């Protein structure tokens, strides 16, 4: 029966180190599994509870740093804490750049290790929650028809029903029906709620290079069947950061999404994004520098 508080995996070829760490983690109620080799670890890895890996840098055969690279290449997301008695600055920098939570040199204080393990487990817990939220959101988006996705994109840009009708060649009544279906299928209670979902999706989606091309800040993505896409999140539009914001977690690896639904609504207009972050409502449509009442 897995411990819901988390599992700590230890890979170290020194049996005395493994036993000592097992006693330490068990003393604070953590489930511990120890391994002498990376191969043994891979055959026992579970994905049903928060987890982290305490990894010795110098192992027989495959080194800890190389094993970290292999885990990343296999898209196995697990926070890693390195232990070593022979560390140096270049080694530490390499491990941290690759996403390690911490790099501890032996001998280390037991409390320091316990503290960083708790940080790693908390990181993995947040990552899991974020992945579940993204998966649920993706399922809702995939339940929309292509026309409903098109309407949703325009709605989250602040377009009025009659503007959407004119742009895609439908009657205003038909647009209202599609809009109602979008709100129902997405489980959105309001327009700001729908835009928050659009922002969450854009920040979790890995954009393709084709989505980024073109002079317009909002353009058609060739891989999404004409759904509007751009290579930046609403926070980028608001001038906060560059690039797509990755999910929460120290590994900072983006959730991989299907290309068929790449970054719907990835660029909400500047005014809408700013108002959402300030907790405002969406009572205007952004046209250049002049807001127009909806």
KOLFIKE-353838 format. One record per residue (C-alpha): x, y, z; residue number from 0. Coordinates in nm, 2 decimals. Each point is the difference from the previous one (the first is absolute). Layout:
<pts>
X, Y, Z, NUM
...
</pts>
This chain:
<pts>
0.00, 0.00, 0.00, 0
0.17, 0.32, -0.11, 1
0.05, 0.28, 0.25, 2
-0.21, 0.30, -0.11, 3
0.26, 0.24, 0.14, 4
0.25, -0.11, -0.25, 5
0.27, -0.25, -0.09, 6
0.37, 0.07, 0.02, 7
0.22, -0.21, -0.24, 8
0.37, -0.04, 0.08, 9
0.26, -0.12, -0.25, 10
0.34, -0.05, 0.16, 11
0.24, -0.29, -0.05, 12
0.11, 0.03, 0.37, 13
-0.22, -0.23, 0.20, 14
0.08, 0.18, 0.32, 15
-0.11, 0.33, -0.15, 16
-0.32, -0.16, -0.12, 17
-0.08, -0.14, 0.34, 18
0.08, 0.32, 0.18, 19
-0.23, 0.20, -0.23, 20
-0.27, -0.25, 0.03, 21
0.00, 0.04, 0.38, 22
0.00, 0.37, -0.03, 23
-0.30, 0.03, -0.23, 24
-0.20, -0.26, 0.18, 25
0.05, 0.19, 0.33, 26
-0.21, 0.29, -0.15, 27
-0.27, -0.23, -0.15, 28
0.12, 0.00, -0.36, 29
-0.01, -0.31, -0.21, 30
0.35, -0.09, -0.12, 31
0.12, -0.23, -0.28, 32
0.37, -0.05, -0.05, 33
0.20, -0.13, -0.30, 34
0.36, -0.08, -0.08, 35
-0.04, 0.07, -0.37, 36
-0.20, 0.22, -0.23, 37
-0.13, -0.30, -0.18, 38
-0.16, -0.14, 0.32, 39
-0.16, 0.34, 0.06, 40
-0.16, 0.01, -0.34, 41
-0.17, -0.34, 0.04, 42
-0.16, 0.12, 0.33, 43
-0.10, 0.36, -0.08, 44
-0.36, 0.08, 0.08, 45
-0.21, 0.30, -0.11, 46
-0.29, -0.01, 0.24, 47
0.14, 0.22, 0.28, 48
0.22, 0.30, 0.04, 49
0.37, -0.11, -0.03, 50
0.35, 0.12, -0.01, 51
0.34, -0.16, -0.07, 52
0.31, 0.03, 0.22, 53
0.28, -0.09, -0.24, 54
0.37, -0.06, 0.05, 55
0.21, 0.17, -0.27, 56
0.26, -0.27, -0.03, 57
-0.15, -0.33, -0.07, 58
0.15, -0.31, -0.16, 59
-0.07, 0.00, -0.37, 60
-0.24, 0.28, -0.07, 61
0.08, 0.32, 0.19, 62
-0.27, 0.20, 0.18, 63
0.02, 0.29, -0.23, 64
-0.04, -0.22, -0.31, 65
-0.29, -0.18, 0.16, 66
-0.16, 0.34, 0.06, 67
0.03, 0.07, -0.37, 68
-0.16, -0.33, -0.09, 69
-0.29, 0.06, 0.23, 70
-0.06, 0.33, -0.16, 71
0.02, -0.14, -0.35, 72
-0.25, -0.27, 0.09, 73
-0.23, 0.27, 0.14, 74
0.01, -0.15, 0.35, 75
-0.07, 0.30, 0.22, 76
0.14, -0.05, 0.35, 77
0.18, 0.25, 0.22, 78
0.36, -0.10, 0.06, 79
0.22, 0.07, 0.30, 80
0.37, -0.08, -0.07, 81
0.23, -0.13, 0.27, 82
0.38, -0.02, -0.04, 83
0.33, -0.01, 0.19, 84
0.19, 0.12, -0.31, 85
-0.20, 0.30, -0.13, 86
0.14, 0.30, -0.18, 87
-0.15, 0.32, -0.13, 88
-0.03, -0.10, -0.37, 89
-0.18, -0.32, 0.11, 90
-0.23, 0.19, 0.22, 91
-0.08, 0.26, -0.27, 92
-0.07, -0.28, -0.25, 93
-0.24, -0.18, 0.24, 94
-0.19, 0.32, 0.09, 95
-0.03, 0.11, -0.36, 96
-0.15, -0.33, -0.08, 97
-0.27, 0.05, 0.26, 98
0.14, -0.15, 0.32, 99
-0.17, 0.12, 0.32, 100
0.33, 0.00, 0.21, 101
0.36, -0.12, -0.01, 102
0.12, -0.11, 0.35, 103
0.36, -0.09, 0.09, 104
0.07, -0.28, 0.24, 105
0.01, 0.02, 0.29, 106
-0.32, 0.20, 0.02, 107
-0.24, 0.10, 0.29, 108
-0.29, -0.24, 0.02, 109
-0.25, 0.29, 0.04, 110
0.13, 0.16, -0.31, 111
-0.08, -0.31, -0.20, 112
-0.34, -0.04, 0.16, 113
-0.08, 0.36, -0.08, 114
0.10, -0.02, -0.37, 115
-0.19, -0.34, -0.03, 116
-0.31, 0.17, 0.12, 117
0.04, 0.28, -0.25, 118
0.05, -0.26, -0.28, 119
-0.32, -0.19, 0.11, 120
-0.20, 0.33, 0.01, 121
0.13, 0.08, -0.35, 122
-0.11, -0.33, -0.13, 123
-0.34, 0.03, 0.17, 124
-0.06, 0.33, -0.17, 125
0.12, -0.14, -0.34, 126
-0.25, -0.28, 0.03, 127
-0.28, 0.23, 0.09, 128
0.09, 0.22, -0.29, 129
0.02, -0.29, -0.25, 130
-0.34, -0.12, 0.12, 131
-0.15, 0.34, -0.05, 132
0.15, 0.03, -0.35, 133
-0.12, -0.35, -0.10, 134
-0.35, 0.09, 0.11, 135
0.01, 0.32, -0.19, 136
0.14, -0.17, -0.31, 137
-0.28, -0.25, 0.01, 138
-0.26, 0.28, 0.01, 139
0.16, 0.18, -0.29, 140
0.01, -0.32, -0.20, 141
-0.38, -0.05, 0.06, 142
-0.06, 0.33, -0.19, 143
-0.08, -0.01, -0.37, 144
0.23, 0.19, -0.24, 145
-0.26, 0.27, -0.03, 146
-0.04, 0.03, 0.38, 147
0.38, 0.03, 0.03, 148
0.00, 0.28, -0.25, 149
-0.28, 0.18, 0.19, 150
0.18, -0.05, 0.33, 151
0.31, 0.15, -0.14, 152
-0.18, 0.31, -0.11, 153
-0.21, 0.02, 0.32, 154
0.32, 0.00, 0.21, 155
0.13, 0.29, -0.21, 156
-0.30, 0.20, 0.12, 157
-0.20, -0.01, -0.33, 158
-0.37, 0.07, 0.01, 159
-0.24, -0.26, -0.14, 160
-0.08, 0.21, -0.31, 161
0.37, 0.06, -0.07, 162
0.07, -0.38, 0.03, 163
-0.30, -0.07, -0.23, 164
0.13, 0.25, -0.26, 165
0.35, -0.14, 0.02, 166
-0.08, -0.37, -0.05, 167
-0.31, 0.04, -0.21, 168
-0.27, -0.12, 0.24, 169
-0.32, 0.15, 0.13, 170
0.02, 0.17, 0.34, 171
-0.25, -0.26, 0.14, 172
0.22, -0.29, -0.11, 173
0.30, 0.17, 0.16, 174
-0.19, 0.03, 0.33, 175
-0.08, -0.38, -0.02, 176
0.37, -0.08, -0.05, 177
0.10, 0.23, 0.28, 178
-0.25, -0.16, 0.23, 179
0.13, -0.35, -0.09, 180
0.36, 0.12, 0.06, 181
-0.08, 0.13, 0.34, 182
-0.18, -0.32, 0.09, 183
0.26, -0.24, -0.13, 184
0.29, 0.19, 0.15, 185
-0.18, 0.03, 0.34, 186
0.05, 0.38, 0.00, 187
-0.23, 0.21, 0.21, 188
0.10, 0.33, -0.15, 189
0.21, 0.16, -0.27, 190
0.29, 0.07, 0.24, 191
-0.02, -0.37, 0.10, 192
0.03, -0.10, -0.37, 193
0.29, 0.23, -0.06, 194
0.18, -0.14, 0.31, 195
-0.04, -0.34, -0.16, 196
0.15, 0.13, -0.33, 197
0.29, 0.15, 0.19, 198
0.06, -0.33, 0.19, 199
0.00, -0.19, -0.33, 200
0.23, 0.23, -0.18, 201
0.25, -0.01, 0.29, 202
0.00, -0.38, 0.01, 203
0.02, -0.06, -0.38, 204
0.33, -0.05, -0.18, 205
-0.02, 0.23, -0.31, 206
0.12, -0.11, -0.33, 207
0.23, 0.22, -0.21, 208
-0.27, 0.04, -0.26, 209
-0.22, 0.17, 0.26, 210
0.25, 0.27, 0.06, 211
0.06, 0.11, -0.35, 212
-0.16, 0.30, -0.17, 213
-0.02, 0.38, 0.07, 214
-0.34, -0.01, 0.16, 215
-0.02, -0.05, 0.38, 216
-0.31, -0.22, -0.05, 217
0.00, -0.23, -0.30, 218
-0.11, -0.33, -0.14, 219
0.19, -0.31, 0.12, 220
0.05, -0.25, -0.28, 221
-0.01, -0.29, 0.24, 222
-0.33, 0.09, 0.17, 223
-0.24, 0.01, -0.29, 224
-0.02, 0.37, -0.02, 225
-0.03, 0.06, 0.37, 226
0.16, 0.33, 0.10, 227
0.34, -0.04, 0.16, 228
0.31, 0.20, 0.08, 229
0.32, -0.10, 0.16, 230
-0.04, 0.20, 0.33, 231
-0.22, -0.02, 0.31, 232
-0.22, 0.29, 0.13, 233
0.27, 0.08, 0.26, 234
0.24, 0.05, -0.29, 235
-0.26, 0.23, -0.16, 236
-0.01, 0.19, 0.32, 237
0.37, 0.06, -0.02, 238
0.10, -0.21, 0.30, 239
0.22, -0.28, -0.13, 240
0.14, -0.14, -0.32, 241
-0.09, -0.34, -0.13, 242
-0.27, -0.25, 0.11, 243
-0.04, -0.03, 0.38, 244
0.07, -0.36, 0.10, 245
-0.21, -0.20, 0.26, 246
0.08, 0.03, 0.37, 247
0.29, -0.21, 0.13, 248
0.37, 0.02, 0.03, 249
0.06, -0.21, -0.30, 250
-0.17, 0.27, -0.21, 251
-0.09, -0.24, -0.28, 252
-0.30, 0.08, -0.20, 253
-0.30, -0.24, -0.02, 254
0.00, -0.15, -0.35, 255
-0.33, 0.05, -0.18, 256
-0.12, -0.14, -0.33, 257
0.09, 0.22, -0.30, 258
-0.35, -0.02, -0.13, 259
-0.11, 0.24, 0.28, 260
0.31, 0.20, 0.03, 261
-0.04, 0.32, 0.20, 262
-0.36, 0.09, -0.07, 263
-0.05, 0.36, 0.12, 264
0.37, 0.04, 0.07, 265
-0.01, 0.37, -0.04, 266
-0.29, 0.17, 0.18, 267
-0.01, 0.38, -0.07, 268
0.22, 0.21, 0.22, 269
-0.28, 0.18, 0.18, 270
-0.19, -0.32, 0.07, 271
0.30, -0.17, 0.15, 272
0.09, 0.30, 0.22, 273
-0.36, 0.03, 0.13, 274
-0.02, -0.37, 0.08, 275
0.32, 0.01, 0.21, 276
-0.14, 0.31, 0.18, 277
-0.33, -0.18, 0.07, 278
-0.19, 0.23, -0.23, 279
-0.30, -0.09, -0.22, 280
-0.02, -0.02, -0.38, 281
-0.22, 0.29, -0.10, 282
0.20, 0.13, -0.29, 283
0.16, -0.13, -0.31, 284
0.35, 0.11, -0.08, 285
0.05, 0.17, -0.33, 286
0.35, 0.16, -0.02, 287
0.01, 0.26, 0.27, 288
-0.37, 0.06, 0.02, 289
-0.24, -0.22, 0.20, 290
-0.34, -0.05, -0.15, 291
-0.31, -0.08, 0.21, 292
-0.14, -0.35, -0.05, 293
</pts>
